[in-house]
Amino acid sequence: MAAATQQMSSLPSGLRICSTVPDILYLPELVFGGLVWILVASTHVTTPNPQGWVMFVSVFCFVMTFLWLVIFACGGHKNSSAWATADFIYHLIAVVFYLSASVFSYVATLLYFIHCILSAVRWKSF
């Protein structure tokens, strides 16, 4: 338990993002978010695109999660409490966006929700 608490209290960088909770969720978030993006993009719609919001959410979250992953992997966050706060806020926004878009994105929503909760726990530990 102490090791898990210690991992939650610091922001990882480099390859540690592939082995720490909640940051290990970046890769499945990218995979399932990309699948939502592909699914929406491949849907044939004859009227003006009513799925524009879903496409925006999936592209926005995919790109932002990728950038977030790169920042953490490169160590650009400098392990500060401001980054822990930003991590929590970003994942909260992603949860709200995906819940509002919810077209075959339940897995992506669940992953962002879990990441949001774990980021909040880490944020509170700073």
Residue, then its C-alpha position, 0 to 999 in steps of 0.5 A: m500500500a505504501a508503494a502505491t501511495q508513493q507512486m500516486s504522489s509523483l508525476p512519472s516521466g520517461l518509460r515510468i509512464c508505462s508502469t504507473v497508475p493512472d498513467i498506464l491508461y494513456l495507451p488504451e485511451l489512445v487506442f479506444g479514442g482512435l477507434v471512436w474517431i475511426l468509427v465516426a469518420s467512417t459512418h455514412v451520413t446523408t444529412p448535414n453531419p449531426q455527428g460533428w460534436v462526436m468527431f470533435v470530441s474524439v479528435f480533440c481527446f485523441v490529440m490532447t492525450f497524445l500530447w499529454l503522453v509526450i509531455f509526460a514521457c519527455g519529463g516536461h511536467k517537472n513533477s509540479s502540483a500545477w501539472a497534477t492539477a492540469d492532469f486532473i482537469y484535462h481528464l475531467i473535461a475528457v470525461v464530460f466530453y465523452l459522456s456528452a458524445s457517447v456514441f460507441s465510446y463507453v470504454a473510452t469514457l470509462l478509461y478517462f473516468i478512471h484516469c480522472i479519479l486516479s489523477a484527482v487522488r494524485w493531485k490531492s496528495f501534492 
